[in-house]
Amino acid sequence: MSETKALASYVVTSRLEDIPEDVRHEARRAIINYMGCAVGGSPHEAIDIAIRALGPYAGKPTASILGRAERLDPLHASLMNGISSHVNDYDDTTPKNYNHPSSPVASALFACASANHVRGRDFVQAFILGFEAESRVGNAVYPAHYDVGWHITGTAGVFGAAAAIGKLLGLSVQEMIWAIGLAATQAAGLREMFGSMAKSFHPGRSAQNGYVAALLAQAGFTAGEHGLEGPRGFAAVQASASDLSKITSRLGVDFDLRVNTYKPFPCGIVNHPTIDGAIQLHHEHRLDPASIAAVRLRVAPLVLDLCNQQNITRGLQGKFSVYHGAAVGLVRGKAGLQEYTDEAVNDPQVKRVREHATAVGDPSITEDQAHVEVELVDGRTIGRFVEASLGNLGRPMTDRQLEDKFREQAVLALPAAQVETLIELCWRIDELDDVNELVRVAVPAAARRRPPHM
């Protein structure tokens, strides 16, 4: 059986009862993390611009946008949810392929659920299957696909959204094969966009396009039968090397949700060890920024491939600058949302320390490690080696930490009491008769007062 057909068959025939409870709990954790990111990112200027530009071209406003009062059609709501959930670069990451798997899948599912009756258990099942499809496709082409410049969240994400929406729609195996083919022919997203609004466009577009793929397939719109493994299919065209067995090996037994991670800092995950070490040095030594003469970083080589931006002026650029991460950690002792604003990037103290920072790639250092050395103006040198950074598999964030992260973001768009209700509903999403009960709490009260499907 081809990889495309095997994956389609698994998604179509899988039952929630066959999915272990620990995987279901991890799905709830991923949904909690996603929702906090989507609601927290919803006030961002990028969403304002996208709604202003595309709203006039949308269909009937039957779907909610998480964290916003506006309503659009489900396809455009998927796009907006995807942008807002990724714009702060705070969403989850699978370190084995550096994909942000929840954003494309959940963005499409919540848009669908806001316009249609969807039971919570069906939503969770579709989310798990979409997450798995997306991550396994990403695994099959990583690292060759990523190394040449594809942004795997955009390219693999469309498969996750197509599988998830296809599961909700009850596609047949043949229709799911077409949905995967239609997803494959829309796979896109370039790493050149990192540091701009276009990066968050990738999961938004993959959510929207995956939704489109499932709808077309349901209507009988055909696609090639070998979208993944064909000689001119996704893997062959977008990766110089691939291992398609990673799509089907132990399918239904091993779940990538078990190796998902959640970010404590809103920036590129490979920066996290450096930030972790810098914050530790700040709290231990109470450093005066003026006392710092030089900062020397030893990091995994991938860090300099992904996060080597210098001479930066915008907050979004700071998310991909290991030098900025070190600087805010040393100067402010934290690296939250406020450390990645335009103001923070141009803060004179932060800028001075950042410009005194250098980094070298060291193959002996893993992508979860970093060595931070600070030379002081009085000649002393202090340092910290981070063996495993906070938030990664060696030091995972707890459920309570995820809730705190949720609050930090969601209060930017919703009242605190509403945020608490939203957290409670997310934890028991699989018990809900209608996920719209949750969606209504995820938007401002003014939006909830509007008649449905206006």
Secondary structure by P-SEA (a helix, b strand, c coil): ccaaaaaaaaaaacccccccaaaaaaaaaaaaaaaaaaaaacccaaaaaaaaaccccccccccccccccccccaaaaaaaaaaaaccccccccccccccccaaaaaaaaaaaaaaccccaaaaaaaaaaaaaaaaaaaaaccaaaaaacccccccaaaaaaaaaaaaaacccaaaaaaaaaaaaaabbbbccccccaaaaaaaaaaaaaaaaaaaaaaaccccccccccccccccccccccccccccccccccccccccbbbbcccccccaaaaaaaaaaaaaacccccccccbbbbbccccccccccccccccaaaaaacaaaaaaaaaaccccccccccccccccaaaaaaaaabbbbbbcccccccbbbbbbcccccccccccccccccccccccaaaaaaaaaacccccccaaaaaaaaaaaaaccccccaaaaaaaacccccccccccc
